[in-house]
Amino acid sequence: MIDLAFLKGSSFVVLGLARSGLATARALTAAGVGCIAWDDNAASRAAAVAAGVALADPASIDWSRMTALVISPGIPSHLPVPHPVAAAARAAGKNIICDVELLARAAPKASFVAITGTNGKSTTTALIGHILSQAGVRCEVGGNIGRGALDLGMLGEGGVYVLELSSYQLELLETFRANIAVWLNVTPDHIDRHGDMAGYVAAKENIFARQQAGDCAVIGIDDEPSRMVHDRISARPGVVAVPVALDRPVAGGVSFRAGRLIDADGYAVDFSDVPTLPGDHNAQNAACAWAACRWLDVPRERIVQGLRSYPGLPHRQERVASVGNVVYINDSKATNAEATARALSSYHDIYWILGGQAKEGGVAPLASYFDRIRHAFLIGEATDLFAGQLEGKLPYSRCGDLQSALDAAHLRAQREGGGEAVVLLSPACASWDQWKSYEHRGDAFRAMARALPGAQRLGMAA
């Protein structure tokens, strides 16, 4: 837990008591700092009381006695409609911040690596943390992944916080400074919270705010908005902008070409056989992680070791089991077509399990990958929609539930044989029709795959 004793004499309102909010309230309370909290969910309020956190009805808050509002990033403070507590704080002239801002104030001597992007944040954050840990660097990994910012351990000089930061968190920062800011990519997302694409990009671009001479900005430049961001940041004096690109050389940066990561000076690393980082999207993640770790003076050979030993993240193209030449892959995190496209582009000879609560457009945007798929197995509410979109383009079976789909995919993959193949759960759908969350769905798939006759366990422990 982060020590917030330096804030004694202040008083904070904490709004939202899920993972990050509860950690914030606990840290403030443990440090003897004034703290009252609220959550609209009764179960979250009960959990906070059990943890010793004081609650207050929002209507009873005397804002003249409060220093600031610490808001959970998922709660809107501006668009589309500000939460009433956020509106009251703003009307009282109080700053609205998030837990990452308090971490930055609590650890002024540590270094910060911040990672953002529409896609790939979690993998890149975990990968950088893994490489640093393997290289003997004291680091803590969290933020929008894993532990909340104030649940991390205290680090002083020489320590490195590796933080995944969403656009929601970035717009709530005041003094936070990223010594290394990693920008992966940007595509339209969270428009309701930011008004339009320009607002979304502007929120993301806060990751570079307050960078100083000697700091580094690692920027993927494979989409047009990101190239424009690179142009803006590279024009700033003192901050070194390191571009990252796929399939082409890039002056002064890192590229991925023909299965190799290539550094600015031409140093190349074979990246063709890292099974936990498949596909071009993961090549971009790895290239950005490489650039960040090189800026931290991690020796190249240690970065290579870290890349090759990276275990991967649960539910993100997670290799969970194999039976003969067939590998079973849990990509339950792929809850929309764009995410599933990254998985389909990474493999051939795919037995594809998909379905759940469909997103707008369904799987029609994935037609260019259909030639990689031997058979599709449909589950959940989206079955009729997806059957209509696949009709005449791809053989499919209506399976109803995940266990039935896995059993059918397993039997067909083993019967057809003919070389290496994958049974891929990449649903392109939300999970809530049959599961509590994508994690619940992915955990179930992992257990089912490992229970298949003759299955060899792969990857991380369940």
Phi, psi and omega in degrees: 000141179284135180279114180254022183299336180295347180267004180304139185099347176261167176220132185235147166260131177249120181249120183099120187235039170275211188305302185286321182293317179295321177298321179296311181298320179296316182294318178296315181296316180297330181272000181075024179266141179302128184206126168234147189226162177207149171214140181290345181268125184296322180295322178292322177296319179296319178296323179293317178300318179297333179270005177086019182267137178276133178257158176213133173299128183307327182292342184264359185288128173267096187294341179293340181264358186260145178277315183195167172256125173259112188250140173294135188301333181288349181266125184292134175253345176233275183262157352288328174219125182294143174300143181306325179293319177296320179296321179293320179297317181293320179297331179273001178078023181265142177291148177243117186229179175234177185298330181296325177297319178294322176300315181300320180288330183280339186231065186290341182266349178281166174258154182233127169252119183246136184235130174220174183150159178290320181231147173093001184300311186295315180298315182295320179297311180296323181293315177299315178300319179295314180299315181297316180298316180296332180272002177084016178273131177290119182212159174230139184240130179181213183098248179273006179226140175065235184281148174294159186304323184269001170268356180284165177280157178286133176233140175253209181301134182092345177273153184231123170268126178250112191236124167281128182233125176275169176298327179297318179288319185297329181281357181250017183257143182241316183240350182304134179231124177270116174295324171231119177252126181248120178247116186273307188187171174208130172225161185305130181195153174052035183296328180298328181276337186243000174090311178197181182298322179297320178294322178296313179297319180298320178296316178298321186292349174297346178297335180266354181298139176070009171294147185238174177305132182096350176277167186232140174240111177265121190227118171291136186238032182267004171227154188297315179300324180290325176296322178293321176297317179300318180298320180293315184289322181293342178276350180283137180288140172092319181278130180269118178265123181249108180283150177230130183219153175257144169066015176201149176292152180220124185297128176072013184227199182241138180228164175236118182216133174052044176079013182229141167276131184234119181282172185300329181267010178094353178299129186239145179233128176293122183239020188275351187229043176252093190294338181275358180228062183281152171089161181296326181297322177285334173297320176296316178303314182294321180295320178292320177297319178302311182298318180295317182289326175295322179295333176273009176066027172286128180302145183303319183295330178286326176295317178301315179300319179295319177299315185287336181261002182298125185278349184086171178252147176301141171073007178237089185047046182277117177284112188252334183197164172219147172226110186062233181269007183256128177254139182253123192238126179263105177241044184298337179295343181284089185260007176212169185297322181299317178292320178294328178302323180295325178287313181299327180287348186266349187222164169236165179054065187256133167256105197258121174260124184213158176130173186140220174270114189289148171264167181303132180092341179058225182253009178304323180293353184264009186303328182293347180258001187295335180288351177272351191254127178279323182198145177247147184233113191264138179226159168074192186300332186279001187306308183295317179300311184291324177300318178296323181284336181265343186306127179079356182246334189202132176292139183214162175230141173273118187245340176085295184232169187295316181299317179296320180295316180296316180300316181293318179295319179299311182298317182292317181296319181288325181289319185283329176051219176081032176109189184290140179212169178229141165261115191243115166274104175219085201289336185058027185210155167292163190258354199287351177290328184230351186223162180287331185192171175295330177295316178301315178298315181292321177299319180295316179299316179303312181296319179297315182295320180288344178269358179295148179302128178079009184291137172256128183288134177238160170073207187284162174293150178290000000 
